[in-house]
């Protein structure tokens, strides 16, 4: 099972959470601090990159190809309305894309994504959940890994895995305790 931590410094100390996630063997960390100025984001990405040095955890910048390239991290995670994936693909080792529909998911795979994040599957603040059935449809049609996001907890993670997800993604899940 792939575990994918999405940072949010408004919900706690990102460096502390990233260190714990790296120690616990989380496979990927998406640094998603959208409101940080470029210099500050570069500094944060570089610190997490350094913490992860020698670990198997891969580091991705959210929608910031410039930061990913400048910091020498593993890749970029694009939102569904982000940069054109086909243009980013040749420039990074690892490309993830957020999707919310089967059409977006198929488009992301065709554009060269290494994996997608699909959801929100369950209730999460400010978003309408898509549910487990659309997740099943997406996982049955894609060849690349599909990670479920949105309201994922330790208790309901088995449901998304049973629906075909290759792993789980989240913010609160990885900042609130054992996972």
N, C-alpha and C positions, 0 to 999 in steps of 0.2 A: 504494500500500500504506500502510495506517494503521499507525503505530508508537505503542505505548501503554506507557509506563514506569510501573511500580508501585513505589513507594518501599519501602525497608526499611533503616532506619538501623543495624540490627544487622549488615548486610552492607557497611557502608562509609558514607562521608560523603554524606548525602542532598543537601546543597546543592551539593557538587562534581558529583555525578552529574546533578542536575537542571540545573545550568548547562550541562554538556556536552550533555545531551539537548536542551535548548532551542536551543543553538547548532547542533546537528546537525539541527534541524527536526522533532524528534519532535512528533507532532500533539497528544498528550494525556499528562498526568502525573496519575496517581492517587496522592494522598498517603494512604498506608495505614499510619499509625503508630498502631495500635489501642490501645496501652498508654500513650500520652502523655496526661497530664492536659489538660483542655480549654484552659487558658491557654497551655500549652506548644505544643499542637497549633495553636492559633490563631496563635501567633508563627511557627511553621514554615511554615504555609500562607501567611501574609502575606509572609514573606520570599521564598518561591518565586513567589508572585503578582507581587511587585515585580521579581524577576529576569526573569520572563516578559513584563513590560510591553513592549508594542510588538512582541512576537514573535507568531507564529501559534499557538504552543503553548497549549492550553486546560488549565486546572487544575481538578481535581475532588477533593473530600474523600471519603474512604471512610466511608460510613454515618453521616456527621455533617452533617445538614442545617443545624443551628445554626451550625457553624463555617463552612460554605460561605456562608451568608447573611451572617454577621457579617463575614467577610473579603471579601465581594463577588467571589467567584471564579465560574467558569463553571458549575459544577454539582456533582453528587453521584454517586458510584458506590455502588450498593447490593449487599450480598451477597444470596444467594438467600433468606436468612432475615431480611433487614433490614426497614427501615420499609416500609409499603405503598407500592409504586411509584405507584399511582394518586393517592395523597395528596401525594406529593413532586412529581410531574410538573408541576403548575401553578406551582410555586414556584421552579423552576430553568430555566436556559436549556438545560442539557445533562444528560441522565440516562442513565447506564450501569448495567447489572445483570449480576452474575455468574450463570451458569447451568451446570448439569451434565447436564441431560437435555433431550430434545426438548420435553417438557411444560413444563418451566421456561422454556425459550427462547420458546415460543409465548405463554406467560403474560406474560413480560416485554414482548414486542412488543405484546400487547393492552393492557397497562397503560400504554403510552406511552413505553417506552424508546427512546432515540435509537440505541442500539447495545447489543449484549450482548458479554460476554466468556464464552467457552465452553471448558470443559476440566476437568481437565488432559488435554491430548491425549497427551502423552508422559510418561515417568517423571519424577517430580519428588519431592523429599524429603517423605515422610509422606503421600503421596496416591496413590490408585490411578488410573492413566490410563484414559481412556475410549476413546482410539484415534481413528483417522482416519475410520472409517466413520460413527460417530455425528456427527462434525463435518460430513461430507458431507450427512447427512440434515437436520441443522439448517440448514445454509446453503441447501439446496434449498427449504426451507419458509418461510424468513423473508424479508421485504422489507428489513429494517433490516440494517446492517452487523454481521457476526459476526467478532469478533477471537478468535483461538486463543491459549490460554495453557497453560502447563504443560510444562516441559522443552523449550521452543522454543530452538533455536540457529540460528546463521547457516547451518549445514549442513542442518538439516531444515526451515527456514522455507519453502522452495519447496514441500514436501509439503503443508503446511497451506494455502498459497495455491492450489495445484492442487486441493485439496479444496473450494475455494470461499470460504475465509476472506478477508475484506476487509483483514485485517492481522494483526499479531502483538502480543501483550502479554506482559510478563514483568518479573521483578525482575533475576535474574542476567544475563540477556541484555543489559540496558541498563547494568549496573554492571560488566561484565567486559571491555569493550573495544569494538572497532568492530562496528557492527550495520548 
